[in-house]
C-alpha cells in the first residue's frame, strides 16, 4: 500500500476504511476527517486524549496508513492548510480584484491572520485549551471593543460546558465569584483597558489560572499569565483590527468543544454529526 501523499489522499483512504474500523480507530479517523486544521498543530498526546486511546494506538494507526508515524499526519495537514491559504490569495478568475480601501483592508486582514496563526506558541495554546476545558469555572473579561471577543468566547464555551461567567462592568463588583483553581480569560489590546489589567492581576493573586489574549509581549496582560496568546491587530487607518482576536477566540472554543466530544452545530458541517449523541 502506498502512503498518502496529501491530506486529500489521506481523507479518501480514511473514508474507504471507515466501515471496517472499530472503537478507538474509528474515533481517530473521525477526528482526522473532522479537524485537519487542528490536527496540523495537535501533538500525539492531545490526539490520544481527545480520542480516548493510548498514544501508541495513535502511532499504530498512522503506521497502518503507510505513514512512518503521527508527525507525518500533522505534516500532511499543515501542507493542506498552506494550500488553502495560497488558494485564498488568488483572485477569482471571473471577478475583478477589489481596489482602494477595500483592497487595503483585505490585505491587512490576511496579513494579521497569517502572522497570528504562524506565531502561536504550541505550549501556550495547549495550556489555554486545557484550562478552558478543565477549570471548575471560567471567568471571561473583555471591555470596550474587546467586549465582542469576550462575548463570542462565552457563548461558544457555554454551549459545551457549565460554569462560564461573563464579567460585566463594573468588574470589581463581581470578583467575589472568583475561587482558587478557577480560570480567567482576559482580552485587551492597545490601549489596554485598565480594569481588565487590574482584574487579571487580582485573579493571579487569588489563585486563578490566567489566560490572556493580547497584541504584544510588552502588554501588561502578558506578565504572569499562565498562557498568553498574541494576535496581530494592525488596521488600515486609526482603528485596530480585532479579526485575529475573534478568530483565535472562535478556534479556542472549537477545540474545547472537541474535548467534550461535541464540536457543536456551528463549528463543523452537518456530515460530521458523528460527534453527537444518538
C-alpha positions as CSV (number, residue, x, y, z in Angstrom):
1,X,0.0,0.0,0.0
2,X,1.4,3.4,-1.0
3,X,1.3,6.0,1.7
4,X,-1.0,9.1,1.2
5,X,1.0,12.0,-0.2
6,X,-1.5,14.7,0.7
7,X,-4.4,15.3,3.1
8,X,-6.9,14.7,0.3
9,X,-5.4,11.3,-0.3
10,X,-5.4,10.7,3.5
11,X,-9.1,11.7,3.8
12,X,-10.0,9.4,0.9
13,X,-8.2,6.5,2.4
14,X,-9.8,7.1,5.8
15,X,-13.3,7.3,4.3
16,X,-12.7,4.0,2.5
17,X,-11.7,2.3,5.7
18,X,-14.4,3.7,8.0
19,X,-16.8,0.7,7.6
20,X,-14.0,-1.6,8.8
21,X,-12.8,0.5,11.8
22,X,-14.0,0.0,15.3
23,X,-13.6,1.6,18.7
24,X,-10.5,3.8,19.1
25,X,-9.5,3.5,15.4
26,X,-12.9,4.9,14.4
27,X,-12.6,7.8,16.8
28,X,-9.1,8.7,15.5
29,X,-10.3,8.6,11.9
30,X,-13.3,10.8,12.7
31,X,-11.1,13.4,14.4
32,X,-8.7,13.5,11.4
33,X,-11.6,13.9,9.0
34,X,-13.4,16.5,11.1
35,X,-10.5,18.7,12.1
36,X,-7.5,18.8,9.8
37,X,-6.7,22.3,10.8
38,X,-6.5,21.3,14.5
39,X,-4.5,18.2,13.6
40,X,-1.9,20.3,11.9
41,X,-0.8,21.6,15.4
42,X,-2.2,18.9,17.7
43,X,0.5,16.6,19.2
44,X,0.1,12.9,19.6
45,X,-0.6,13.2,23.4
46,X,-3.5,15.6,22.8
47,X,-4.9,13.5,19.9
48,X,-4.8,10.5,22.2
49,X,-6.7,12.3,24.9
50,X,-9.4,13.5,22.5
51,X,-9.9,10.1,21.1
52,X,-9.6,8.3,24.5
53,X,-6.8,5.9,23.3
54,X,-3.2,5.4,24.2
55,X,-0.5,7.3,22.3
56,X,0.8,4.0,21.0
57,X,-2.6,3.4,19.4
58,X,-2.4,6.7,17.5
59,X,1.1,5.8,16.3
60,X,0.0,2.4,15.2
61,X,-3.0,3.9,13.4
62,X,-0.6,6.2,11.5
63,X,1.6,3.2,10.6
64,X,-1.5,1.3,9.3
65,X,-2.0,4.1,6.8
66,X,1.5,3.5,5.4
67,X,3.0,6.5,7.2
68,X,6.1,6.5,9.4
69,X,4.3,7.9,12.4
70,X,1.8,10.5,13.7
71,X,4.0,13.5,12.8
72,X,3.6,12.6,9.2
73,X,-0.2,13.1,9.5
74,X,0.5,16.5,11.0
75,X,2.7,17.4,8.1
76,X,0.0,16.4,5.6
77,X,-2.5,18.6,7.4
78,X,-0.1,21.5,7.5
79,X,0.5,21.2,3.8
80,X,-3.2,21.2,3.3
81,X,-3.5,24.4,5.4
82,X,-0.8,26.1,3.3
83,X,-2.5,25.1,0.1
84,X,-5.8,26.6,1.3
85,X,-4.0,29.8,2.3
86,X,-2.4,30.1,-1.1
87,X,-5.6,29.5,-2.9
88,X,-7.3,32.2,-0.8
89,X,-4.8,34.7,-2.0
90,X,-5.7,34.1,-5.7
91,X,-8.4,36.4,-7.1
92,X,-11.4,34.7,-8.6
93,X,-11.0,34.3,-12.3
94,X,-14.4,35.8,-13.0
95,X,-14.2,38.8,-10.6
96,X,-12.1,41.9,-10.6
97,X,-9.8,42.3,-7.7
98,X,-11.1,44.9,-5.3
99,X,-9.4,48.3,-5.2
100,X,-9.0,51.3,-2.9
101,X,-9.7,51.0,0.8
102,X,-11.3,47.5,0.4
103,X,-8.2,46.1,-1.1
104,X,-6.0,47.6,1.6
105,X,-8.2,46.2,4.4
106,X,-8.4,42.8,2.8
107,X,-4.6,42.6,2.5
108,X,-4.2,43.8,6.1
109,X,-6.6,41.2,7.5
110,X,-4.9,38.4,5.5
111,X,-1.5,39.5,7.0
112,X,-2.9,39.7,10.5
113,X,-4.4,36.2,10.4
114,X,-1.3,34.7,8.8
115,X,1.1,36.2,11.3
116,X,-1.2,35.4,14.2
117,X,-1.5,31.7,13.5
118,X,2.1,31.3,12.4
119,X,3.3,32.9,15.6
120,X,1.2,30.9,18.0
121,X,3.2,29.1,20.7
122,X,2.0,25.5,20.8
123,X,2.6,25.2,24.6
124,X,0.5,28.3,25.4
125,X,-2.2,27.2,23.0
126,X,-2.4,23.7,24.6
127,X,-2.4,25.1,28.1
128,X,-5.2,27.6,27.3
129,X,-7.4,24.9,25.8
130,X,-6.8,22.6,28.8
131,X,-7.6,25.4,31.3
132,X,-10.8,26.4,29.5
133,X,-11.9,22.8,29.4
134,X,-10.9,21.6,32.9
135,X,-11.2,24.6,35.3
136,X,-14.2,24.4,37.6
137,X,-15.3,27.8,36.4
138,X,-14.1,30.1,33.7
139,X,-14.5,33.9,34.1
140,X,-14.2,36.0,30.9
141,X,-13.4,39.7,30.8
142,X,-13.1,41.9,27.8
143,X,-14.1,45.6,27.7
144,X,-14.7,48.3,25.2
145,X,-14.0,47.0,21.7
146,X,-12.8,43.7,23.1
147,X,-16.2,43.0,24.6
148,X,-17.2,41.4,21.3
149,X,-14.3,38.9,21.6
150,X,-15.3,38.1,25.2
151,X,-19.0,37.7,24.2
152,X,-18.1,35.3,21.4
153,X,-16.0,33.1,23.6
154,X,-18.6,33.0,26.4
155,X,-21.4,31.9,24.0
156,X,-19.3,29.2,22.4
157,X,-17.9,27.8,25.7
158,X,-21.4,27.9,27.3
159,X,-22.7,25.5,24.7
160,X,-20.4,22.7,25.8
161,X,-19.6,23.3,29.5
162,X,-21.1,24.8,32.6
163,X,-19.5,27.4,34.9
164,X,-18.7,30.1,32.2
165,X,-19.1,33.5,33.8
166,X,-19.0,36.8,31.7
167,X,-17.7,39.7,33.8
168,X,-19.6,42.9,33.1
169,X,-18.8,46.4,34.2
170,X,-18.2,47.3,37.0
171,X,-15.9,44.3,37.1
172,X,-14.8,45.0,40.7
173,X,-18.3,44.2,41.9
174,X,-18.1,40.6,40.5
175,X,-14.6,39.3,41.6
176,X,-16.3,37.9,44.7
177,X,-17.2,35.0,42.4
178,X,-13.5,34.1,42.0
179,X,-12.2,31.0,43.6
180,X,-8.8,29.4,43.7
181,X,-8.5,26.9,40.8
182,X,-10.8,28.8,38.5
183,X,-9.6,30.2,35.2
184,X,-9.8,33.8,34.0
185,X,-9.7,34.6,30.3
186,X,-8.8,38.3,29.8
187,X,-8.6,40.0,26.4
188,X,-7.4,43.5,25.7
189,X,-5.3,45.3,23.1
190,X,-3.7,48.7,23.0
191,X,-4.9,51.0,24.5
192,X,-5.2,48.4,27.3
193,X,-8.3,48.6,29.5
194,X,-7.1,49.4,33.0
195,X,-10.0,47.5,34.6
196,X,-9.1,44.3,32.6
197,X,-5.4,44.6,33.6
198,X,-6.4,45.0,37.3
199,X,-8.8,42.1,37.1
200,X,-6.1,39.8,35.7
201,X,-3.6,40.9,38.4
202,X,-6.3,40.3,41.1
203,X,-7.1,36.9,39.7
204,X,-3.4,35.8,39.7
205,X,-3.0,37.0,43.3
206,X,-6.1,34.9,44.3
207,X,-5.0,31.6,42.9
208,X,-6.8,31.7,39.5
209,X,-5.1,30.5,36.3
210,X,-5.0,33.4,33.9
211,X,-5.2,33.1,30.1
212,X,-4.7,36.3,28.2
213,X,-5.3,37.3,24.6
214,X,-3.5,40.5,23.7
215,X,-1.4,42.0,21.0
216,X,2.2,42.4,22.1
217,X,4.7,40.8,24.5
218,X,5.0,44.2,26.3
219,X,1.3,44.2,27.0
220,X,0.6,44.4,30.8
221,X,-1.7,41.4,30.4
222,X,1.3,39.2,29.3
223,X,3.1,39.4,32.6
224,X,2.4,36.5,34.9
225,X,-0.2,34.8,32.8
226,X,-0.2,31.0,32.7
227,X,-1.0,31.1,28.9
228,X,-0.6,34.1,26.6
229,X,-1.9,34.2,23.1
230,X,-0.9,37.1,20.8
231,X,-3.0,38.4,17.9
232,X,-1.9,40.9,15.2
233,X,-4.2,43.9,15.3
234,X,-2.8,46.2,12.6
235,X,-5.5,48.2,10.9
236,X,-6.0,50.5,8.0
237,X,-6.3,53.9,9.5
238,X,-6.5,54.8,13.2
239,X,-8.6,51.8,14.3
240,X,-7.1,48.5,15.3
241,X,-8.4,45.3,13.8
242,X,-10.0,42.6,16.0
243,X,-10.4,40.0,13.3
244,X,-7.4,37.8,14.5
245,X,-8.6,38.1,18.1
246,X,-12.1,36.9,17.2
247,X,-10.6,34.1,15.1
248,X,-8.5,32.9,18.0
249,X,-11.4,33.0,20.4
250,X,-13.6,31.1,18.0
251,X,-10.9,28.5,17.4
252,X,-10.2,28.1,21.2
253,X,-13.9,27.4,21.7
254,X,-14.0,24.9,18.9
255,X,-11.0,23.0,20.3
256,X,-12.6,23.0,23.8
257,X,-15.7,21.6,22.2
258,X,-13.7,18.7,20.8
259,X,-12.5,17.9,24.3
260,X,-16.1,17.4,25.3
261,X,-16.8,15.2,22.2
262,X,-19.2,17.6,20.6
263,X,-18.0,20.4,18.3
264,X,-21.4,22.0,18.1
265,X,-23.6,22.6,15.0
266,X,-22.0,26.0,14.2
267,X,-18.4,24.7,14.2
268,X,-18.5,21.7,11.8
269,X,-20.5,20.8,8.7
270,X,-23.6,18.5,9.2
271,X,-21.7,15.5,7.7
272,X,-19.6,15.4,10.9
273,X,-22.6,14.6,13.1
274,X,-20.9,11.5,14.5
275,X,-19.7,13.7,17.4
276,X,-23.3,14.0,18.6
277,X,-25.0,11.5,20.9
278,X,-27.7,9.5,19.2
